[in-house]
């Protein structure tokens, strides 16, 4: 069986980051958490990443700058899912120009996160434990 895809998850709200990590691991992914943009940049430089889930508004190095760093790697085609409560047309357009693959508006449910991540980077089918209940998948994530 091939290894589970590795997802870099960048979210500054600690509780949300923990929840994202749990949900994505249960869905069959290896997850590398980063609580800020600087940690994300370190991981981008040192780790093989199959996809990125990044919050747009993180302190210091923001989500746009994280996307720029991913895209600056030679030949990079890493799928990037940008999550934010602020997906106004100018922000979406700028993110698209930078190379964001897909968007997820906060608040979103665990099922939304898994579904959108799987569209960009399918998990290894045999690696997915069946432990996510319908109730846990319905409750929204929100940093508001």
N, C-alpha and C positions, 0 to 999 in steps of 0.2 A: 504494500500500500504506500503511495507517495505521501510525503509529509504534508501536514496541514499548512495552508497558506498563512503567511505572516502579515498581520495587519498592524500598522502603526496608528495608534489612536491618540489624538492630541486634544485635550480638554482641560481647561483650567479649574473647573468646578470639581473638587476632589470626589464628592459623592457620585456625581454623574460619571466621572472617569471610571470609578470602581464598578458602577453598574454596567457601563458599556463593555468593560473587560469581561465581566462575568457572563453577560449575554453572548458576546461573540465567541468566547471560549466554549460555551455550551453548544454553540452552533457549529463548532468544528474548526475554529481558527486558532492559530497561535497569535497572541496579542502582545504587543509592546506598548505599554502606556507611557505617555509623556504629559506632564502637567503644565508645560509651558513651551513656547516656541524654541527656546535655547536647547532644551532637552530633545525636542524633535529634531533640530538641526544636528545634534550629536548622533542621534540614532540613524538619521539619513546617511551620515558619513561612514558609519561603522557597521551597519546591519543590512542584510539583504531583505528588502521589503516587497511584498506582492501587491499591497494596496495601502492607501492612507485614508483615514477618517479624521478630519480636522475641523475644529471650531473656528469660525471666522474671526471672532473677537477674543483673542487671548492676549494677556499682557506681554509687554516687551516685544519680542518677535511675533508679529501677528500671523493669522492664518494665511493671508496673501503671501507673506514673506516665506512661510513654510512651503507653499506651493511653488514659489519661484525657485527655492532651493532644490526641491525634488526635480523640477523641470530642467534645472541647470546641469544635471548629470548627463553625460554624453549618451545619446540614444535613448533617453528615458521615455517610457510609455506606461509608467505606473498609474493605475486608475486612482483617482482622488475623489472622495466624497466630502463635500463641504457642508457642515451643519451650522445653522445659525437661526436666531430669532429675527434677524434683519436680512432678509433676502430681497431687498428692494431691487428694482430693475438695474440701477447703476451698479450696485454691488455684484449682482449676478453677471452682468455684462463684463465687468472688470475681471471677475473670477474666471469666467469662460475664456477670456482673452489670455489669461495666465496659464490656462490648461486644466481647469477643474473639469472633471468628467461628469459629475452629477451633484445635485443639491438635495438637502434634507432640511425642511423647515422645523424649527423647534416651536412648540413641544412635539415630540414624536414618540411613538410606542416602541418597545423592544422589537416587536414584529417588524415595524418599519425599518429599524436599523438593520436587522438581519436580512430582510428582503432586499434593501438597497445595496448592502454590502455584497450579497450573493450575486446580484446582477453584474457587479463589477469584477468580482473575484469569487467564483463558486468554491464552497468548502469541499473538502474530501468527503464524499458521501459516507464512507464507513466510519469517519471520525466523529460524526454528529451523534452525541448521546441524546436520547429522547427524554429530556428532563425539563423542558420548558412547558409550563402549563398554559392553557389558554388565558387564564386570569393574569399570569405574570406577563404575557405578551401584549395584553391590552392596556395596561397602565402606562400613561405617557411619561417620557423623560422631559424635564423642563429645568432650566436654570433660572427661572423667574420666580 
